[in-house]
Amino acid sequence: KLEAKAGAGQGAVESAGALMHRQPTPNSMAAAEERADNVSAQKVDVVEQAMARARAADAAGDGAACEKALADVQSVIGP
């Protein structure tokens, strides 16, 4: 769902590096998305951390903690 929200944002002009067939780094992608007013790097970090907590809770069989972590994700990315 986070990827879908990020993909729904406005596009931006390709940089000179992109036109030279260089691969973007995760940091440059996060910065570009933030500049385009899509999903902020901070939101991505929060979602990734909450998803890691959800996966760990699921693996441990802790349904309540898993649901809490997923609720945290939902509150960041919206409905």
Secondary structure in CASP SS format (residue, H / E / C, confidence):
PFRMAT SS
TARGET T0000
AUTHOR 0000-0000-0000
METHOD secondary structure of the structure
MODEL  1
K C 1.00
L H 1.00
E H 1.00
A H 1.00
K H 1.00
A H 1.00
G H 1.00
A C 1.00
G C 1.00
Q C 1.00
G C 1.00
A C 1.00
V C 1.00
E C 1.00
S C 1.00
A H 1.00
G H 1.00
A H 1.00
L H 1.00
M C 1.00
H C 1.00
R C 1.00
Q C 1.00
P C 1.00
T C 1.00
P H 1.00
N H 1.00
S H 1.00
M H 1.00
A H 1.00
A H 1.00
A H 1.00
E H 1.00
E H 1.00
R H 1.00
A C 1.00
D C 1.00
N C 1.00
V C 1.00
S C 1.00
A H 1.00
Q H 1.00
K H 1.00
V H 1.00
D H 1.00
V H 1.00
V H 1.00
E H 1.00
Q H 1.00
A H 1.00
M H 1.00
A H 1.00
R H 1.00
A H 1.00
R H 1.00
A H 1.00
A H 1.00
D H 1.00
A H 1.00
A C 1.00
G C 1.00
D C 1.00
G H 1.00
A H 1.00
A H 1.00
C H 1.00
E H 1.00
K H 1.00
A H 1.00
L H 1.00
A H 1.00
D H 1.00
V H 1.00
Q H 1.00
S H 1.00
V H 1.00
I H 1.00
G C 1.00
P C 1.00
END
